[in-house]
Amino acid sequence: MPKITFVMTDGTQKEVDAPLGLSVMEVAQKNNIEQIEGACGGGLACATCHVYVHPDWQEKCLPPDGERSEEEEDMLDLAFDVRPDSRLCCQIRVTEALDGLVVAVPGTPEGWEN
């Protein structure tokens, strides 16, 4: 089963098992990552599942066409502290290729990925 590491605002990390086919948001909720709310349940209608994707994983987290959707971009406009590595984790599906994925919750200081 793939593993995902969530980096918290204080720098602590939580590595969790990530069942295939779930969204990263669902994995966060099942593992009590409180900073990832997912208020709309993954319906791409809020920005409460905003995360920063580690640079090593950004391309692997993109959809097959290689671009975030216009809807995701619109929702990110509503998020706090959006950066180039920002994603809505409801839009990232767990696959074997994401084993080892590292994401950080909003409010994590810049440079967290080093």
N, C-alpha and C positions, 0 to 999 in steps of 0.2 A: 504494500500500500504506500502511495506517495506520502512524503512528509512536507509540511509547510512550516516555516518559522515566522512568527509574528514578533516584530520588534516594537516594544512599548516606548512611550515618551521618555521614560527614565533610563532607557537603554537595555532593560532586561529583555530576555527573549523567551518565547514559549514555542517549543516545537511540538506539533500535533500530527496525528494521522489524518490523512485527507482522502476519504473515499472517492473513487473514480466517479465522475459524472456530476458531483455536487459543484456548486459555485464556491469560490473562496469565501464569499459572504456566509453561506450556509455552514461551511467548515468553522468559521470564526464563531458563529452563533452556537453551534453544537459544543464548542470548547470554551464557552464563557469569556470570549474576548470582548469585554464590555464596551470598548471604544469603537467597535464596529456594530452600529445599531441595526441597519437594514430595515428601516421603518416601513418601507413600501413592499417588503417581502421579496425584493429582487425584480420588481416590475419596471425598473428604470424610470421611477417617478420621484426620486429624491436623491440626495447625495450623502446619505448617512452611512454608506459603506465605502467611503473614500479611503484609499490607501496609497502609499508610495511603493512602487515596485523597484526592487534592487536593479541596478543597471545590467547585471548579468542575465536578468530574466525578462527584461522589457519586451524584447522581440518575441520570445516564446509565449508571452501572455496576450499578444495581439490576435485578433481574429484572422482567419485565413487570407483575407484581402490585405492584411498588414496595416490597417488603420482603425482607430477608434471610431465608433459610429457617430453620426451627427447628434443622435439622441444622447449618447454618453457625453459628448463634448458640451452639449447644452446643460446637462445636469451638473457637470463639473464646474460650470460657471457659477453655480450656487454653493459650491463647497468652500470650506475654510482652508486657506494656505495651499492653494493649488500650485503645483510645480510641474515641470516637464515629465516627471516620472509618475504623475498622478493617474490613478485608474479608479473606476468603480468596481469593487471586487465582486459584485453580483454579475459582472460581465466576463469574469474569468472562470472558465470551467476546468476542473481538475482532470488532468490526463497523466499518463505515465511520464510524459515529457516534462511535467512540472514537479517531479520528485526533487525536493531540495529548494523549492521556491522560497524566497525571502521577501516579505513585505513589511512595511512599517505603518503604524497607525498615525493619523493626523496629529500634528503638534510635535512630532519627533524632529529634533533639530536637524538642519541641513548638515550633510556630511556623515549621517548615521551609517551609510553603507560602506564606510572604510574600515 
